[in-house]
Amino acid sequence: MNDIWWETKGEGDCHLVLLHGWGLNAQVWDCIALQLSTQFTLHLVDLPGYGRSTGFPAMSLEKMAETVLAQAPEQAIWLGWSLGGLVASQVALMAPSRVSGLVTVASSPCFSEQEGWAGIKPDILAGFQQQLSEDFQRTVERFLALQTLGTETARQDARQLKNAVLSLPMPTSEVLNGGLDILKTIDLRSALADIRLPFLRLYGRLDGLVPRKIIAPLDSRWPQSESIIFAKAAHAPFISHPDAFCDALSAFKQKVS
């Protein structure tokens, strides 16, 4: 099995592992990498099967977390966006001694809508899976467009996400379907209630994929965690509001150290 693609940069005394979302790769962090590299030693990762981490099959969430953890520093803050938030959370559950802090960005412990729980309707996720086999690239581009809807810089933000995808090899349909299966089936709500390490959750108020209705219930369910809502952001707050996003991470670093 190949190693996953991994780049380390920056001069900070705190390690920060950055995990991207479904269909994408580590290029999404280009907009904030320079700003963060003065405070953190950054670890930019292409998840197995995505971007430059080619040659991997579709994986379970646990296997994906194990694969990333195998190349990670001994101690780091783990930040995951969207699907990457589930991977980072799974790492924190599997190896809490190696996680100095957990940050999830526009992510949910349970992405799929359930009774009494807001989320993505199951038929929408199933539709994406069917469309992948019919028009691979258009399906991914449609999903990217959903992530920026409603923001003042929606077109620009969507273009940035699209460029990140098109600049590198596209994941296989098997890997993309595996990622959608994780989004459809995983529920970490109960497991993460036991997490006792510093835990920050970042959201966009305009997010159409992770409804803001979940924030208050998680505030109650996970009193050990902190939530921040970016009022004019959607699913990619680090792209639409990079300065405010980096400020939030800087403040979190002070609490961790």
N, C-alpha and C positions, 0 to 999 in steps of 0.2 A: 504493500500500500504506500502511496506517495505521502510525503509530508504536505500539510496545507501551506498555502502561501502566507508569509508572515513578514512584516517589515517593522523594525523598531527605530524610532527617531525621537529627538527631544532631549532636553537636559534637566528635566525636573527630578526631584528626589522621590517622587511618588510614581509608581507604575500604574498605567491606565490601559486596560484592554478594551478595544472598541469593536463591537460586533454589529454588523449591518443587518438589514431586513431581507424579506423574501424577494428573490429575483435579482438582487443587487450584488454589490461587492464593496470592498474597502474604499473605493474611489469616492463614495458619498461623503467621506469625512474630509475631503480636500478643503472645503470651505472653512473649517475650523482647526485643521491640523496645525497650521503655523501658529495660531493664537494659543493653542493649548500646549504646544511643545516648549514654551518658556517655563511652564509650571509642572509639566508631567513628562515622564518617559513614556511615549505612546507606543502601543503595540497594535498595529493595523493588520487585520486578519480578513482573508477571504474564507468564509465558511466552507466546509467540505462540499465539493460539487459546484461551487459558485466562483465566478471570476477566474482567477489564476489557479485556484485549487481544483484542478481537473482530475479526472480519473477516479472519482469517488461515486459510489452508488447512492441512491436515496437512503437516508439514515433515520433511525428513531431519534427522538430528542436526547435520550440518555447517551446514545452512541456519539451523536454530534458533540455533546458537552465533553465526553471523554476524549474525543479526538482533539478538540481545541485545548483542553486542559493539559494534554501531554506535551505541548510546546510552550506553555505559558510560564511566566516568571513565578517564583515561589510565593510571592505576595503581591497583590495588585488590587486596585479598584476595578471592578468589572462593569462595563456599561454596554447594554444591549438595546438596540432600537427595534421595535415591532417584533418580528420573529426572533431577532437576536436577543430581545429581552427575555424570552423564554429560555434560550440557551444559557444566557448569563445567570438567570435564576436557578436553572438546573445545576450549573457549576457551583453556585452558592450552597445548594442543598447537598450536593455530593461531597464537596471539599471546603467546608466553611473556614477551616484554618488557613486556607490559601487566599481567602477573599477578605480584604480589609474594608471593603464597602461595595454595595450593590446599587447600581443606577439603572432603572428601566425607563425608556423613552418611548412615548406613544405606544405603549405595550399593555397587554392585559394578561392576567394569569389564566384567563379563559376567553379566547377570542370569539367562540361560537355562542350565539344567542341561546339561552335556556330559560326555562320558566323562572321568572323573578330575577333574571340577569340579562342586562343589555349587552348586545354583541352583534356580530355579523350574522345575518340570517343564513341558516345552513344551505338554502337553495342558491344563494349567491356564491358561496364557496364551491358548491357542486357545479354551478354554471361555469365558473372559472376553470375547473378541472376538465369539463367537457370541451370548452373552447380552446384549451391548450392543444388538444389533439387536432383541432380544425385550423386554427390560425395562431401559431405559437407566438410570433413577435407582437402581433396586434393585441393579444390578450395581456401580455406583460405591459405594453404601453398603456393600455386602458387602466390597468391596476395602478400604474405610476400616476396617471392623471387624477385618479381618485384621492391620492395622498395629499394633493395640494389645493383641492377645491375650496374656495371661499376666502383664501388669503389675498392680501393686497398685491402680492407678487406671485400669484398662482402660475402664470405662464412661464415666468423666469425660473421659478422653483421646479416646475415640471420638466423644463428643458435641462436643468442641471441633473436631475435624477435620470432622465433619458440618456444624457451624455455619459453618465457613469456606467450605465448598462451597456451601451453600444461601443464603448471604448475597449471592452474586454470580451472574451468568449462568453457566449450565452450559456447558462446552465442547460442541461438536457431536460427534456420533458419529464423524465423519470424523477430527477432531483426536484424539479418544481412541483410535481404532484406530491412527492414526499413531504415537501414543506407545507403544502396546503392540507395534507392529512394531519400534520402536527397542529396547525391552526384550528382544524375542525374538531380534534379529539382531546387535546391536552387541557387539563384543569388543575392548576397549581394553587388554587385559593386556600385550601386547607393546609397544604404543605408549607407554604410561605408564612403562615401565621406563626410558625415556630422559629422563624429566622430571628436571631438576636444580634446580628451585625448591623452597622449603619446602613440604612436603606432609604434611597431617594427615588421618588417616582415623578417623572416629568411628562406633562400632557399639553396638547394643543386644544383650546376650547372649541375650535371649529373642526376637529378631527371627525371624519365620516366613517372611520374604520374602528376606532376605539372610542365609544361614546362617553361623554363626560359624566353620564349618569352612573358610571361605575366608580367614580372617584370617591364620593362620600361614603358608600358602603365599604370600600377598602380602607378609608381613613379609620372607620370604626372597627373593622375586622383586623387591621394591622396597625394598632396604635404605636408600634415601635418604628413605623416608617413615616416619612414626610412626603407630602405632595406639593408640587408647584404647577400652576396652570398658566400657560402663555396665552393671553386673552385673544390675540389676533393670529395665532398659529393654527395649523392643521396637523397633519400626520408627520411632518418633518420640521419641527421647530428649530433644529440646529441649522437648517438651510434658510428659513424665512427670518429667524431672529438669532443670528450667530452670537452677537455680543451678549445678549441677555442669557443665552444658553451657556456660554463660557463662564459668565459671572456666577451662575448657579452651581456649576461644577467647581469653581474656585472656592466658593463658600463651603461646599460639601467637603472638599479636601481638608479645609481647616478643621472641620469637625472630626474627620477620620484620624488626622495626624495628632 
